[in-house]
């Protein structure tokens, strides 16, 4: 069980893993398996607005427990 995770910053890259674009919502989603079974992973949602894509949701599952149970690290997609 993951007890805590500390995010100290973000880094931008010019690529997206397992990405898909949804024209209806103007979003790109990504899904990155940290190992083959997908129980440890990260995923992101990027929204196109004002001429650029910006990260609005980033979830991480760092548990390696055989189940998919991501936790939101960044969430600008949901109202408080």
N, CA, C and O atoms as a DFTB+ gen file, in Angstrom:
320 C
 N C O
     1  1       0.842      -1.177       0.000
     2  2       0.000       0.000       0.000
     3  2       0.886       1.238       0.000
     4  3       1.842       1.331       0.770
     5  1       0.563       2.174      -0.858
     6  2       1.301       3.436      -0.920
     7  2       0.797       4.340       0.194
     8  3      -0.391       4.657       0.255
     9  1       1.688       4.749       1.061
    10  2       1.324       5.614       2.189
    11  2       1.332       7.089       1.808
    12  3       0.504       7.860       2.293
    13  1       2.256       7.483       0.948
    14  2       2.312       8.881       0.536
    15  2       3.129       8.997      -0.743
    16  3       3.887       8.097      -1.106
    17  1       2.954      10.119      -1.405
    18  2       3.715      10.425      -2.602
    19  2       3.978      11.922      -2.589
    20  3       3.059      12.714      -2.381
    21  1       5.208      12.308      -2.806
    22  2       5.584      13.716      -2.780
    23  2       5.933      14.175      -4.190
    24  3       6.864      13.653      -4.804
    25  1       5.198      15.140      -4.699
    26  2       5.466      15.724      -6.010
    27  2       6.239      17.009      -5.778
    28  3       5.783      17.900      -5.061
    29  1       7.412      17.099      -6.389
    30  2       8.259      18.269      -6.172
    31  2       8.372      19.147      -7.413
    32  3       9.049      20.176      -7.388
    33  1       7.712      18.745      -8.497
    34  2       7.733      19.547      -9.713
    35  2       7.276      18.734     -10.902
    36  3       6.977      17.546     -10.779
    37  1       7.223      19.375     -12.047
    38  2       6.800      18.727     -13.272
    39  2       7.816      19.014     -14.358
    40  3       8.514      20.027     -14.328
    41  1       7.887      18.111     -15.310
    42  2       8.778      18.284     -16.444
    43  2       7.962      18.041     -17.711
    44  3       7.169      17.101     -17.759
    45  1       8.138      18.854     -18.713
    46  2       7.426      18.697     -19.977
    47  2       8.294      17.944     -20.975
    48  3       9.506      18.149     -21.042
    49  1       7.661      17.071     -21.749
    50  2       8.340      16.368     -22.829
    51  2       7.509      16.516     -24.094
    52  3       6.337      16.890     -24.032
    53  1       8.096      16.232     -25.206
    54  2       7.413      16.378     -26.483
    55  2       6.750      15.111     -26.977
    56  3       6.553      14.966     -28.183
    57  1       6.399      14.194     -26.105
    58  2       5.764      12.954     -26.524
    59  2       4.667      12.557     -25.551
    60  3       4.628      13.025     -24.413
    61  1       3.782      11.693     -26.010
    62  2       2.688      11.186     -25.179
    63  2       2.569       9.680     -25.416
    64  3       2.595       9.231     -26.562
    65  1       2.440       8.904     -24.352
    66  2       2.375       7.449     -24.431
    67  2       0.922       7.001     -24.499
    68  3       0.083       7.472     -23.731
    69  1       0.624       6.079     -25.431
    70  2      -0.734       5.541     -25.601
    71  2      -1.758       6.666     -25.615
    72  3      -2.732       6.640     -24.863
    73  1      -1.535       7.641     -26.464
    74  2      -2.376       8.838     -26.462
    75  2      -3.542       8.713     -27.434
    76  3      -3.497       7.961     -28.408
    77  1      -4.584       9.477     -27.133
    78  2      -5.762       9.549     -27.999
    79  2      -6.302      10.969     -27.944
    80  3      -6.268      11.626     -26.903
    81  1      -6.802      11.429     -29.089
    82  2      -7.389      12.770     -29.164
    83  2      -8.893      12.640     -29.333
    84  3      -9.364      11.859     -30.160
    85  1      -9.652      13.407     -28.550
    86  2     -11.114      13.444     -28.637
    87  2     -11.513      14.820     -29.158
    88  3     -11.417      15.816     -28.440
    89  1     -11.961      14.870     -30.408
    90  2     -12.310      16.147     -31.030
    91  2     -13.523      16.795     -30.362
    92  3     -13.619      18.021     -30.315
    93  1     -14.445      15.988     -29.849
    94  2     -15.651      16.534     -29.212
    95  2     -15.323      17.311     -27.941
    96  3     -15.939      18.341     -27.665
    97  1     -14.347      16.817     -27.160
    98  2     -13.991      17.483     -25.900
    99  2     -12.704      18.288     -26.005
   100  3     -12.319      18.978     -25.062
   101  1     -12.034      18.197     -27.166
   102  2     -10.755      18.892     -27.402
   103  2      -9.704      18.484     -26.371
   104  3      -8.973      19.326     -25.851
   105  1      -9.637      17.174     -26.079
   106  2      -8.677      16.674     -25.098
   107  2      -7.783      15.594     -25.701
   108  3      -8.176      14.864     -26.611
   109  1      -6.578      15.518     -25.166
   110  2      -5.673      14.403     -25.409
   111  2      -5.565      13.651     -24.093
   112  3      -5.337      14.257     -23.046
   113  1      -5.728      12.328     -24.141
   114  2      -5.519      11.504     -22.955
   115  2      -4.305      10.612     -23.190
   116  3      -4.030      10.198     -24.316
   117  1      -3.589      10.325     -22.118
   118  2      -2.423       9.450     -22.178
   119  2      -2.539       8.375     -21.113
   120  3      -3.186       8.577     -20.085
   121  1      -1.907       7.221     -21.361
   122  2      -1.869       6.149     -20.368
   123  2      -0.524       5.460     -20.473
   124  3      -0.186       4.921     -21.527
   125  1       0.249       5.469     -19.397
   126  2       1.591       4.915     -19.377
   127  2       1.669       3.803     -18.340
   128  3       1.630       4.067     -17.138
   129  1       1.781       2.547     -18.807
   130  2       1.952       1.417     -17.887
   131  2       3.392       1.400     -17.394
   132  3       4.330       1.489     -18.186
   133  1       3.557       1.287     -16.097
   134  2       4.902       1.199     -15.531
   135  2       5.420      -0.227     -15.583
   136  3       6.626      -0.460     -15.499
   137  1       4.512      -1.179     -15.722
   138  2       4.862      -2.560     -16.022
   139  2       3.684      -3.169     -16.771
   140  3       2.590      -2.605     -16.777
   141  1       3.905      -4.317     -17.400
   142  2       2.954      -4.888     -18.343
   143  2       1.532      -5.087     -17.882
   144  3       0.608      -4.904     -18.675
   145  1       1.314      -5.457     -16.626
   146  2      -0.048      -5.748     -16.174
   147  2      -0.861      -4.489     -15.933
   148  3      -2.082      -4.570     -15.797
   149  1      -0.228      -3.339     -15.875
   150  2      -0.949      -2.073     -15.749
   151  2      -1.394      -1.725     -14.348
   152  3      -2.184      -0.800     -14.164
   153  1      -0.899      -2.454     -13.346
   154  2      -1.297      -2.137     -11.964
   155  2      -0.506      -0.968     -11.389
   156  3      -0.833      -0.464     -10.315
   157  1       0.508      -0.546     -12.082
   158  2       1.255       0.666     -11.732
   159  2       1.318       1.494     -13.012
   160  3       1.777       1.019     -14.051
   161  1       0.850       2.736     -12.922
   162  2       0.702       3.503     -14.153
   163  2       0.546       4.987     -13.863
   164  3       0.430       5.414     -12.714
   165  1       0.548       5.751     -14.936
   166  2       0.197       7.169     -14.850
   167  2      -0.657       7.506     -16.066
   168  3      -0.505       6.913     -17.134
   169  1      -1.552       8.461     -15.885
   170  2      -2.403       8.891     -16.994
   171  2      -2.632      10.388     -16.887
   172  3      -2.628      10.961     -15.797
   173  1      -2.831      11.003     -18.032
   174  2      -3.047      12.441     -18.047
   175  2      -4.127      12.839     -19.027
   176  3      -4.400      12.134     -19.999
   177  1      -4.735      13.977     -18.758
   178  2      -5.705      14.581     -19.669
   179  2      -5.265      16.012     -19.927
   180  3      -5.032      16.782     -18.995
   181  1      -5.156      16.358     -21.200
   182  2      -4.718      17.680     -21.626
   183  2      -5.841      18.330     -22.424
   184  3      -6.354      17.728     -23.367
   185  1      -6.224      19.533     -22.065
   186  2      -7.328      20.249     -22.694
   187  2      -6.798      21.357     -23.599
   188  3      -5.923      22.126     -23.199
   189  1      -7.328      21.437     -24.817
   190  2      -6.935      22.487     -25.757
   191  2      -7.771      23.731     -25.494
   192  3      -8.996      23.710     -25.617
   193  1      -7.098      24.804     -25.134
   194  2      -7.772      26.086     -24.920
   195  2      -6.763      27.208     -25.146
   196  3      -5.578      27.072     -24.840
   197  1      -7.251      28.299     -25.678
   198  2      -6.406      29.467     -25.962
   199  2      -5.191      29.117     -26.818
   200  3      -4.122      29.702     -26.647
   201  1      -5.350      28.168     -27.736
   202  2      -4.289      27.837     -28.672
   203  2      -3.249      26.855     -28.191
   204  3      -2.303      26.570     -28.925
   205  1      -3.384      26.319     -26.979
   206  2      -2.412      25.374     -26.431
   207  2      -3.118      24.263     -25.661
   208  3      -4.263      24.412     -25.234
   209  1      -2.409      23.146     -25.495
   210  2      -2.893      22.093     -24.611
   211  2      -2.328      22.325     -23.216
   212  3      -1.150      22.650     -23.066
   213  1      -3.162      22.161     -22.199
   214  2      -2.680      22.277     -20.823
   215  2      -3.158      21.073     -20.020
   216  3      -4.254      20.556     -20.236
   217  1      -2.321      20.642     -19.098
   218  2      -2.637      19.499     -18.241
   219  2      -3.759      19.875     -17.284
   220  3      -3.649      20.860     -16.553
   221  1      -4.849      19.089     -17.285
   222  2      -5.958      19.355     -16.370
   223  2      -6.203      18.195     -15.406
   224  3      -6.890      18.367     -14.399
   225  1      -5.652      17.017     -15.700
   226  2      -5.821      15.856     -14.809
   227  2      -4.596      14.971     -14.949
   228  3      -4.164      14.677     -16.063
   229  1      -4.030      14.542     -13.817
   230  2      -2.904      13.611     -13.836
   231  2      -3.087      12.644     -12.684
   232  3      -3.122      13.048     -11.521
   233  1      -3.203      11.359     -13.011
   234  2      -3.430      10.314     -12.017
   235  2      -2.251       9.356     -12.013
   236  3      -1.653       9.086     -13.054
   237  1      -1.922       8.843     -10.827
   238  2      -0.814       7.907     -10.664
   239  2      -1.268       6.737      -9.810
   240  3      -1.943       6.915      -8.796
   241  1      -0.888       5.539     -10.234
   242  2      -1.065       4.333      -9.425
   243  2       0.326       3.756      -9.201
   244  3       0.881       3.106     -10.087
   245  1       0.880       3.988      -8.039
   246  2       2.236       3.529      -7.725
   247  2       2.225       2.325      -6.795
   248  3       3.210       2.078      -6.098
   249  1       1.128       1.567      -6.769
   250  2       0.956       0.525      -5.755
   251  2       1.567      -0.824      -6.120
   252  3       1.950      -1.566      -5.215
   253  1       1.677      -1.180      -7.400
   254  2       2.184      -2.491      -7.811
   255  2       1.469      -3.615      -7.064
   256  3       2.110      -4.570      -6.623
   257  1       0.150      -3.511      -6.920
   258  2      -0.607      -4.466      -6.106
   259  2      -1.506      -5.401      -6.912
   260  3      -2.317      -6.119      -6.327
   261  1      -1.383      -5.408      -8.239
   262  2      -2.208      -6.274      -9.064
   263  2      -3.563      -5.688      -9.410
   264  3      -4.336      -6.318     -10.131
   265  1      -3.870      -4.499      -8.915
   266  2      -5.143      -3.839      -9.187
   267  2      -4.889      -2.447      -9.750
   268  3      -3.840      -1.848      -9.512
   269  1      -5.859      -1.945     -10.496
   270  2      -5.763      -0.577     -11.001
   271  2      -6.523       0.343     -10.054
   272  3      -7.752       0.303      -9.988
   273  1      -5.782       1.175      -9.320
   274  2      -6.395       2.104      -8.362
   275  2      -5.617       3.425      -8.347
   276  3      -4.913       3.730      -7.384
   277  1      -5.755       4.202      -9.429
   278  2      -5.011       5.465      -9.512
   279  2      -5.531       6.520      -8.545
   280  3      -6.702       6.526      -8.167
   281  1      -4.633       7.403      -8.161
   282  2      -4.953       8.533      -7.293
   283  2      -4.652       9.821      -8.058
   284  3      -3.644       9.907      -8.759
   285  1      -5.516      10.810      -7.925
   286  2      -5.302      12.089      -8.605
   287  2      -4.135      12.833      -7.966
   288  3      -4.085      13.003      -6.748
   289  1      -3.207      13.271      -8.792
   290  2      -2.085      14.086      -8.345
   291  2      -2.338      15.541      -8.730
   292  3      -2.039      16.457      -7.965
   293  1      -2.894      15.740      -9.923
   294  2      -3.305      17.058     -10.407
   295  2      -4.756      16.938     -10.842
   296  3      -5.108      16.017     -11.579
   297  1      -5.601      17.857     -10.393
   298  2      -7.007      17.829     -10.808
   299  2      -7.550      19.246     -10.953
   300  3      -8.070      19.835     -10.005
   301  1      -7.416      19.773     -12.162
   302  2      -8.026      21.060     -12.504
   303  2      -9.296      20.819     -13.321
   304  3      -9.860      21.749     -13.899
   305  1      -9.733      19.572     -13.360
   306  2     -10.854      19.131     -14.169
   307  2     -12.150      19.069     -13.367
   308  3     -13.235      19.050     -13.947
   309  1     -12.047      19.039     -12.042
   310  2     -13.196      18.862     -11.162
   311  2     -13.364      20.096     -10.282
   312  3     -12.391      20.658      -9.779
   313  1     -14.602      20.499     -10.111
   314  2     -14.865      21.645      -9.221
   315  2     -14.533      21.272      -7.782
   316  3     -14.656      20.108      -7.402
   317  1     -14.109      22.255      -6.969
   318  2     -13.764      21.956      -5.569
   319  2     -14.961      21.491      -4.756
   320  3     -14.826      21.204      -3.567
